Amino acid sequence: MDFSLIFFSGDEKNKYRFVLDAARYADEHGFTAIWTPERHFHRFGGLYPNPAVLGAALAMATRRLQIRAGSVILPLHSPIRVAEDWSMVDNLSRGRAGLALATGFSPVDFAINPAGWADRRRRTFDAVGTIRELWEGAPVFVEDGLGNNVEVELHPQPVRSELPLWLTCTKNPETFEMAGRLGCNVLTALIDMTNEELEEKLALYYKTLEEHGHDREDVVVTLMLHTFIGTDLDEVRETVRPAFTEYLRSFFTVIDSQKKNLAPGAGVRDISDADQDELIGFAFDKYFGRGALLGTPDSCAAVVDRFHGMGVQEIACLIDFGVEEGLVMESLGQLDELRRRYA
């Protein structure tokens, strides 16, 4: 099992200091990668509008850590521009770039490119071939400003010959299936999905992968888990409870806003404060025990073993969900102890 760090929410008070400090620690202690997302126009996550720009900075601050986008919202962009950006990151990092592509879930993000929303899934899946071809040195045909069909190739040429490419897969089983068809790695998360649902979707992914002639030994399933590890289980629980419950509350509110045809009174925002607290408390207890790396190295090892048995090869540890940054940096030593058990 490999261990990486992933960021998603962020604290605007200290801007990018935390990301850089954590990246340097991970680089020095044998972690596999650092992932940064693409998010737009949200206070919760607004630090990360461009993973290629932040990836370039991380490339210059580290020596061996893989620099990955987790994820690029592909329908907002031209795939040839995405390939250009990440070829630059690959050159700056001397061959350490990796890329996850996501279809996008927030309509507000698509203020950048409103036309990309309606067919965002097709755009994302079609881009896989284009990005791979460009990365491997093959030209592709595109339309220029005069409407001519012209041939373009990637400059600068990347350092690594093959781009590690993930599809971000969450609730929709069709996305897991498409990742299998395309022979892509998978980046996934448990938010809004049970452990049992994840196991079913990973089984579908591996089945589809083999049906389309891909070797399961050539792919990586990366699972994002909220992470804070200490030496005392009860102390960890009380440390993370305020931040993680608020994180869950924000998540449920966002999910409500994305659901179509939600019946009046059916959303989290429509129930009483007491019922909200009970729901959030139930979710916290579920994730704390089974769906996150929140605890001690010993308690979290059982969680890692469970997901390894499902076919997960990498844990992307989400560390910026609201716990005070100094405490998180101190906790990385315990996370490293867990990591070393699987090295």
Helices and strands as residue ranges (DSSP letters): E 2-6, H 17-28, E 33-36, H 51-61, E 66-73, G 74-76, H 79-92, E 97-102, G 107-111, G 114-116, H 120-135, E 140-143, E 149-152, E 165-168, H 173-182, E 185-189, H 195-211, G 216-218, E 221-229, H 233-258, G 268-270, H 273-290, E 293-295, H 297-310, E 314-318, H 325-341
